[in-house]
Amino acid sequence: MKNRVIYYSDELNDDFAGNDIKTSVVDGSFVFEHKNIFWRIAEFVIYYIIVVPLIWLFMKVYHGFKIKNRRIIRTHSKRGYLLYANHTQTFDSFLPAIASFPKKGFVIANPDAVSIPLIRNLVLMLGCIPIPTAHSGMRGFLDRVYGIIERKGSITIFPEAHIWPYYTKIRPFIDVSFRYPVKADVPVIPMVTTYRKRRGLFALCKRPAMTVTVCEPIFPNTTLPQREAIKKLRDETYEAMKKVSETNENIEYVKYIKTPPDQSPE
């Protein structure tokens, strides 16, 4: 089988999600938390009764999904925590629903996630917390993030920010999102997607199967100045994720080739 080839030049900013969405404005007028009782009832039914079972079935059948070490998340279920995961699938935002269950898995996401009018409310009900596009939206955003943590909830962040389908390594990422666990003094739990060969009845499937490995929690060092604590937490998280990514079974379903920014591939 000939692998798909993707050329890239910038590990931090190149994105291969393949969508063409006009991003909506997320500002001070955006409602990050709905408190209406009818919204809450609909949210519960859609999330727990309809979507979570369908997500599990889809991930199991289509992606050959399995999760390792989920006991680590259960061990810390009595406190708030943040999951940090690599971003290798469009449907990665479904992973927290499985990993955090029975807690609801909230996800900090690009505002594109709420930019399709017909499904905006559905996406919000499924736990999406869009990053503001305007400074006026930051207060509502931060209130939502820290409110979930204070209620001992689960929030997932994809620090790589951009989707690279089936990428087998951990890309560099900045430390800006690590201010949340440092400020809230809650652990980071790395969660890494790797790929493996299909076996058994699905051996003829061309797509590799997905394994998600949950790592031991990493706690912020609150004795350090905040700036240093953020950097330290980022570095420790990156190293933990990198170590797990090296267990990939030499699977390269999509081949990535780096080129200079001013050079077009042949």
DRENROBA-171213 format. One record per residue (C-alpha): residue in three letters; y negated, x, z negated. Coordinates in pm, 1 decimal. Layout:
! residues N
+---------+----------+----------+----------+
! residuo !        v !        u !        w !
+---------+----------+----------+----------+
!     ALA !        Y !        X !        Z !
...
+---------+----------+----------+----------+
//
This chain:
! residues 266
+---------+----------+----------+----------+
! residuo !        v !        u !        w !
+---------+----------+----------+----------+
!     MET !      0.0 !      0.0 !      0.0 !
!     LYS !   -342.1 !    132.4 !     95.7 !
!     ASN !   -583.7 !    115.6 !   -196.1 !
!     ARG !   -925.7 !    -41.6 !   -168.7 !
!     VAL !  -1193.2 !    231.5 !   -176.0 !
!     ILE !  -1530.8 !    195.7 !   -348.3 !
!     TYR !  -1804.7 !    456.4 !   -316.0 !
!     TYR !  -2047.5 !    498.2 !   -601.8 !
!     SER !  -2332.4 !    729.6 !   -697.4 !
!     ASP !  -2449.4 !    611.5 !  -1040.5 !
!     GLU !  -2198.0 !    540.3 !  -1319.2 !
!     LEU !  -2465.2 !    375.1 !  -1533.8 !
!     ASN !  -2619.4 !    135.1 !  -1283.1 !
!     ASP !  -2386.2 !     69.2 !   -988.3 !
!     ASP !  -2228.6 !   -275.5 !  -1001.7 !
!     PHE !  -1936.0 !   -408.9 !   -798.5 !
!     ALA !  -1908.3 !   -763.4 !   -931.6 !
!     GLY !  -1955.3 !   -895.9 !   -579.8 !
!     ASN !  -2179.6 !  -1191.1 !   -670.1 !
!     ASP !  -2517.8 !  -1281.5 !   -527.5 !
!     ILE !  -2678.4 !  -1484.1 !   -804.1 !
!     LYS !  -3049.2 !  -1548.3 !   -840.4 !
!     THR !  -3112.0 !  -1462.0 !  -1203.9 !
!     SER !  -3274.3 !  -1732.1 !  -1414.0 !
!     VAL !  -3551.8 !  -1660.6 !  -1661.0 !
!     VAL !  -3434.5 !  -1632.9 !  -2022.1 !
!     ASP !  -3751.6 !  -1639.8 !  -2230.6 !
!     GLY !  -3892.8 !  -1796.0 !  -2544.4 !
!     SER !  -3816.8 !  -2146.7 !  -2419.7 !
!     PHE !  -3444.7 !  -2078.0 !  -2385.4 !
!     VAL !  -3225.4 !  -2257.9 !  -2641.2 !
!     PHE !  -2978.4 !  -2000.9 !  -2776.5 !
!     GLU !  -2820.4 !  -2232.2 !  -3033.2 !
!     HIS !  -2765.9 !  -2606.7 !  -2995.0 !
!     LYS !  -2741.8 !  -2797.8 !  -3323.6 !
!     ASN !  -2700.5 !  -3148.3 !  -3182.8 !
!     ILE !  -2381.1 !  -3305.2 !  -3324.8 !
!     PHE !  -2267.8 !  -3435.1 !  -2984.6 !
!     TRP !  -2311.0 !  -3087.8 !  -2832.9 !
!     ARG !  -2107.8 !  -2937.7 !  -3119.1 !
!     ILE !  -1823.6 !  -3187.8 !  -3072.1 !
!     ALA !  -1813.9 !  -3131.3 !  -2694.7 !
!     GLU !  -1828.4 !  -2755.2 !  -2752.9 !
!     PHE !  -1527.1 !  -2765.0 !  -2987.5 !
!     VAL !  -1316.8 !  -2981.2 !  -2756.3 !
!     ILE !  -1397.5 !  -2782.0 !  -2443.1 !
!     TYR !  -1343.5 !  -2443.1 !  -2609.0 !
!     TYR !  -1037.4 !  -2498.2 !  -2827.4 !
!     ILE !   -856.0 !  -2789.1 !  -2663.6 !
!     ILE !   -915.6 !  -2721.1 !  -2294.5 !
!     VAL !  -1041.1 !  -2373.7 !  -2208.9 !
!     VAL !   -862.1 !  -2138.3 !  -2450.2 !
!     PRO !   -510.8 !  -2260.4 !  -2355.3 !
!     LEU !   -601.5 !  -2239.2 !  -1984.5 !
!     ILE !   -746.0 !  -1889.2 !  -2030.4 !
!     TRP !   -428.4 !  -1768.2 !  -2199.2 !
!     LEU !   -211.7 !  -1914.8 !  -1921.0 !
!     PHE !   -432.8 !  -1772.2 !  -1645.2 !
!     MET !   -446.9 !  -1423.9 !  -1797.4 !
!     LYS !    -72.5 !  -1421.0 !  -1861.1 !
!     VAL !     33.0 !  -1535.3 !  -1513.8 !
!     TYR !   -237.3 !  -1387.9 !  -1289.8 !
!     HIS !   -303.0 !  -1061.3 !  -1476.1 !
!     GLY !     28.3 !  -1008.4 !  -1657.9 !
!     PHE !   -183.4 !   -988.8 !  -1971.1 !
!     LYS !    -65.0 !   -853.2 !  -2303.4 !
!     ILE !   -259.4 !   -741.9 !  -2609.5 !
!     LYS !   -164.0 !   -461.8 !  -2847.0 !
!     ASN !   -269.1 !   -421.0 !  -3210.6 !
!     ARG !   -435.1 !   -761.0 !  -3245.8 !
!     ARG !   -338.0 !   -740.1 !  -3613.7 !
!     ILE !   -640.7 !   -510.0 !  -3654.6 !
!     ILE !   -873.4 !   -795.3 !  -3563.8 !
!     ARG !   -688.7 !  -1036.8 !  -3791.7 !
!     THR !   -720.0 !   -786.9 !  -4078.7 !
!     HIS !  -1099.9 !   -797.0 !  -4045.3 !
!     SER !  -1126.9 !  -1170.5 !  -3977.0 !
!     LYS !  -1289.4 !  -1236.7 !  -4316.0 !
!     ARG !  -1602.9 !  -1049.3 !  -4215.4 !
!     GLY !  -1824.2 !  -1026.9 !  -3909.2 !
!     TYR !  -1745.7 !   -763.0 !  -3647.8 !
!     LEU !  -1834.6 !   -658.6 !  -3294.5 !
!     LEU !  -1578.4 !   -589.4 !  -3024.2 !
!     TYR !  -1678.4 !   -327.3 !  -2765.6 !
!     ALA !  -1480.1 !   -339.0 !  -2440.9 !
!     ASN !  -1475.6 !   -174.4 !  -2099.6 !
!     HIS !  -1570.0 !   -394.8 !  -1804.2 !
!     THR !  -1306.1 !   -401.0 !  -1528.4 !
!     GLN !  -1274.5 !   -769.5 !  -1434.3 !
!     THR !  -1499.9 !  -1064.6 !  -1358.6 !
!     PHE !  -1298.8 !  -1258.1 !  -1615.6 !
!     ASP !  -1335.6 !   -999.3 !  -1894.4 !
!     SER !  -1556.6 !  -1246.2 !  -2077.4 !
!     PHE !  -1241.8 !  -1452.3 !  -2140.8 !
!     LEU !  -1078.3 !  -1173.0 !  -2341.8 !
!     PRO !  -1263.0 !  -1243.6 !  -2670.4 !
!     ALA !  -1127.6 !  -1599.3 !  -2672.5 !
!     ILE !   -776.5 !  -1454.4 !  -2694.5 !
!     ALA !   -848.4 !  -1147.1 !  -2906.4 !
!     SER !  -1061.6 !  -1323.0 !  -3169.9 !
!     PHE !   -864.4 !  -1648.1 !  -3194.0 !
!     PRO !   -885.6 !  -1859.8 !  -3406.9 !
!     LYS !  -1243.3 !  -1737.8 !  -3441.7 !
!     LYS !  -1465.5 !  -1828.9 !  -3152.5 !
!     GLY !  -1533.6 !  -1525.1 !  -2937.8 !
!     PHE !  -1902.6 !  -1496.6 !  -2853.6 !
!     VAL !  -2010.4 !  -1259.6 !  -2574.1 !
!     ILE !  -2344.7 !  -1090.7 !  -2509.9 !
!     ALA !  -2383.3 !  -1119.8 !  -2134.0 !
!     ASN !  -2609.8 !  -1053.5 !  -1839.4 !
!     PRO !  -2845.7 !  -1350.0 !  -1777.0 !
!     ASP !  -2663.7 !  -1406.4 !  -1446.6 !
!     ALA !  -2398.2 !  -1580.3 !  -1657.0 !
!     VAL !  -2636.0 !  -1871.8 !  -1723.8 !
!     SER !  -2806.4 !  -1868.6 !  -1384.8 !
!     ILE !  -2585.8 !  -2126.3 !  -1211.4 !
!     PRO !  -2734.7 !  -2465.2 !  -1309.7 !
!     LEU !  -2416.0 !  -2671.2 !  -1279.9 !
!     ILE !  -2218.4 !  -2455.0 !  -1522.1 !
!     ARG !  -2492.4 !  -2321.0 !  -1752.5 !
!     ASN !  -2408.6 !  -2554.4 !  -2039.1 !
!     LEU !  -2037.5 !  -2489.1 !  -2000.4 !
!     VAL !  -2095.3 !  -2112.4 !  -2018.3 !
!     LEU !  -2304.5 !  -2155.3 !  -2334.0 !
!     MET !  -2036.0 !  -2371.7 !  -2492.5 !
!     LEU !  -1783.4 !  -2098.3 !  -2422.0 !
!     GLY !  -1984.5 !  -1852.5 !  -2631.5 !
!     CYS !  -2219.3 !  -1676.8 !  -2390.2 !
!     ILE !  -2532.4 !  -1521.0 !  -2541.8 !
!     PRO !  -2753.8 !  -1415.5 !  -2247.8 !
!     ILE !  -2976.9 !  -1110.6 !  -2276.6 !
!     PRO !  -3342.3 !  -1219.9 !  -2243.9 !
!     THR !  -3530.9 !  -1141.3 !  -1926.4 !
!     ALA !  -3865.0 !  -1169.0 !  -2108.9 !
!     HIS !  -3980.0 !  -1025.3 !  -2441.0 !
!     SER !  -4060.7 !  -1375.6 !  -2567.7 !
!     GLY !  -3687.3 !  -1451.9 !  -2569.0 !
!     MET !  -3593.3 !  -1165.2 !  -2800.9 !
!     ARG !  -3655.8 !  -1350.5 !  -3127.4 !
!     GLY !  -3420.8 !  -1635.1 !  -3037.6 !
!     PHE !  -3164.6 !  -1390.6 !  -2903.3 !
!     LEU !  -3163.4 !  -1170.9 !  -3215.4 !
!     ASP !  -3158.5 !  -1472.9 !  -3447.7 !
!     ARG !  -2849.6 !  -1593.1 !  -3264.3 !
!     VAL !  -2673.1 !  -1254.8 !  -3274.4 !
!     TYR !  -2738.3 !  -1181.0 !  -3641.0 !
!     GLY !  -2676.2 !  -1544.4 !  -3737.1 !
!     ILE !  -2323.4 !  -1525.6 !  -3593.0 !
!     ILE !  -2257.2 !  -1196.9 !  -3772.2 !
!     GLU !  -2385.3 !  -1336.8 !  -4103.6 !
!     ARG !  -2144.2 !  -1629.5 !  -4063.6 !
!     LYS !  -1863.8 !  -1372.7 !  -4025.1 !
!     GLY !  -1827.4 !  -1439.8 !  -3655.5 !
!     SER !  -1706.1 !  -1227.9 !  -3364.4 !
!     ILE !  -1928.6 !  -1095.8 !  -3085.6 !
!     THR !  -1809.7 !   -893.6 !  -2787.4 !
!     ILE !  -2024.9 !   -643.4 !  -2597.9 !
!     PHE !  -1945.8 !   -467.0 !  -2270.9 !
!     PRO !  -2155.0 !   -149.3 !  -2313.9 !
!     GLU !  -2080.1 !    -30.8 !  -1959.2 !
!     ALA !  -2282.2 !   -340.7 !  -1854.6 !
!     HIS !  -2151.5 !   -350.3 !  -1494.9 !
!     ILE !  -1817.7 !   -459.0 !  -1351.3 !
!     TRP !  -1600.2 !   -197.5 !  -1181.6 !
!     PRO !  -1278.7 !   -378.5 !  -1080.0 !
!     TYR !   -959.2 !   -206.9 !  -1198.8 !
!     TYR !  -1141.4 !    112.7 !  -1294.6 !
!     THR !   -909.1 !    328.0 !  -1504.6 !
!     LYS !  -1156.9 !    540.8 !  -1700.6 !
!     ILE !  -1440.7 !    477.0 !  -1943.8 !
!     ARG !  -1782.8 !    507.9 !  -1786.6 !
!     PRO !  -2080.7 !    654.5 !  -1974.3 !
!     PHE !  -2288.0 !    396.7 !  -2160.5 !
!     ILE !  -2612.4 !    401.2 !  -2354.3 !
!     ASP !  -2638.2 !    334.0 !  -2727.3 !
!     VAL !  -2892.8 !     51.0 !  -2732.6 !
!     SER !  -2639.1 !   -219.9 !  -2824.9 !
!     PHE !  -2513.1 !    -22.6 !  -3124.7 !
!     ARG !  -2823.0 !   -113.6 !  -3320.9 !
!     TYR !  -2663.6 !   -453.4 !  -3395.4 !
!     PRO !  -2367.1 !   -325.9 !  -3600.2 !
!     VAL !  -2582.4 !    -57.8 !  -3766.1 !
!     LYS !  -2848.4 !   -305.3 !  -3874.4 !
!     ALA !  -2591.8 !   -565.3 !  -3986.8 !
!     ASP !  -2362.0 !   -300.1 !  -4141.4 !
!     VAL !  -2046.4 !   -439.3 !  -3977.8 !
!     PRO !  -1761.9 !   -255.8 !  -3803.4 !
!     VAL !  -1720.5 !   -191.1 !  -3434.5 !
!     ILE !  -1370.0 !   -260.0 !  -3303.8 !
!     PRO !  -1312.3 !    -92.6 !  -2963.5 !
!     MET !  -1096.9 !   -291.2 !  -2720.6 !
!     VAL !   -976.6 !   -115.9 !  -2405.6 !
!     THR !   -825.7 !   -258.1 !  -2088.1 !
!     THR !   -569.1 !    -39.3 !  -1911.4 !
!     TYR !   -329.6 !   -117.4 !  -1627.6 !
!     ARG !     45.6 !    -88.4 !  -1581.6 !
!     LYS !    303.5 !   -151.1 !  -1309.8 !
!     ARG !    440.1 !   -501.6 !  -1276.4 !
!     ARG !    801.6 !   -543.3 !  -1374.8 !
!     GLY !   1067.6 !   -811.6 !  -1369.2 !
!     LEU !    988.9 !  -1129.2 !  -1173.4 !
!     PHE !    635.5 !  -1006.5 !  -1094.5 !
!     ALA !    735.4 !   -662.1 !   -964.4 !
!     LEU !    643.4 !   -758.1 !   -606.6 !
!     CYS !    286.3 !   -844.0 !   -703.4 !
!     LYS !     41.2 !   -586.0 !   -567.6 !
!     ARG !   -205.0 !   -620.0 !   -853.4 !
!     PRO !   -123.1 !   -411.8 !  -1162.4 !
!     ALA !    -76.4 !   -588.4 !  -1493.4 !
!     MET !   -337.5 !   -573.2 !  -1765.7 !
!     THR !   -292.6 !   -436.0 !  -2116.2 !
!     VAL !   -565.8 !   -471.3 !  -2377.5 !
!     THR !   -541.7 !   -230.8 !  -2670.1 !
!     VAL !   -733.7 !   -296.8 !  -2989.3 !
!     CYS !   -841.8 !     20.9 !  -3172.5 !
!     GLU !   -901.6 !     85.3 !  -3539.9 !
!     PRO !  -1247.2 !    -25.3 !  -3661.7 !
!     ILE !  -1534.2 !    221.7 !  -3672.9 !
!     PHE !  -1790.8 !    168.6 !  -3947.5 !
!     PRO !  -2158.1 !    266.0 !  -3918.3 !
!     ASN !  -2275.5 !    550.1 !  -4139.8 !
!     THR !  -2552.0 !    384.2 !  -4338.2 !
!     THR !  -2645.8 !    708.9 !  -4514.8 !
!     LEU !  -2794.5 !    844.7 !  -4190.8 !
!     PRO !  -3134.7 !    756.2 !  -4046.0 !
!     GLN !  -3094.2 !    451.5 !  -3822.0 !
!     ARG !  -3146.5 !    641.3 !  -3496.0 !
!     GLU !  -2878.7 !    896.1 !  -3588.2 !
!     ALA !  -2640.4 !    626.8 !  -3712.7 !
!     ILE !  -2669.8 !    440.2 !  -3382.4 !
!     LYS !  -2595.9 !    751.6 !  -3177.8 !
!     LYS !  -2303.6 !    851.2 !  -3400.2 !
!     LEU !  -2148.9 !    505.5 !  -3376.1 !
!     ARG !  -2187.1 !    505.2 !  -2998.6 !
!     ASP !  -2027.6 !    849.6 !  -2964.4 !
!     GLU !  -1732.7 !    762.6 !  -3188.9 !
!     THR !  -1674.8 !    437.0 !  -3001.4 !
!     TYR !  -1687.8 !    611.5 !  -2664.3 !
!     GLU !  -1434.7 !    874.4 !  -2773.5 !
!     ALA !  -1197.5 !    611.9 !  -2913.1 !
!     MET !  -1213.0 !    411.2 !  -2588.5 !
!     LYS !  -1172.9 !    721.1 !  -2375.1 !
!     LYS !   -860.1 !    822.3 !  -2566.1 !
!     VAL !   -694.8 !    486.7 !  -2498.2 !
!     SER !   -797.9 !    487.9 !  -2130.3 !
!     GLU !   -602.0 !    809.4 !  -2081.9 !
!     THR !   -280.3 !    612.6 !  -2139.5 !
!     ASN !   -313.0 !    438.4 !  -1800.6 !
!     GLU !     15.7 !    465.9 !  -1607.7 !
!     ASN !   -152.0 !    659.5 !  -1325.0 !
!     ILE !   -239.0 !    325.1 !  -1167.2 !
!     GLU !   -518.7 !    336.7 !   -909.3 !
!     TYR !   -530.0 !     -6.3 !   -747.6 !
!     VAL !   -893.9 !     58.3 !   -650.7 !
!     LYS !   -997.3 !    413.8 !   -564.9 !
!     TYR !  -1348.5 !    518.6 !   -670.0 !
!     ILE !  -1519.4 !    807.4 !   -489.6 !
!     LYS !  -1849.2 !    953.6 !   -602.2 !
!     THR !  -2109.8 !   1037.6 !   -339.6 !
!     PRO !  -2463.6 !   1178.8 !   -368.1 !
!     PRO !  -2727.9 !    902.5 !   -395.1 !
!     ASP !  -2873.1 !    986.7 !    -52.9 !
!     GLN !  -2539.5 !   1018.4 !    125.0 !
!     SER !  -2360.8 !    728.1 !    294.4 !
!     PRO !  -1979.9 !    729.0 !    305.6 !
!     GLU !  -1821.1 !    801.6 !    637.5 !
+---------+----------+----------+----------+
//
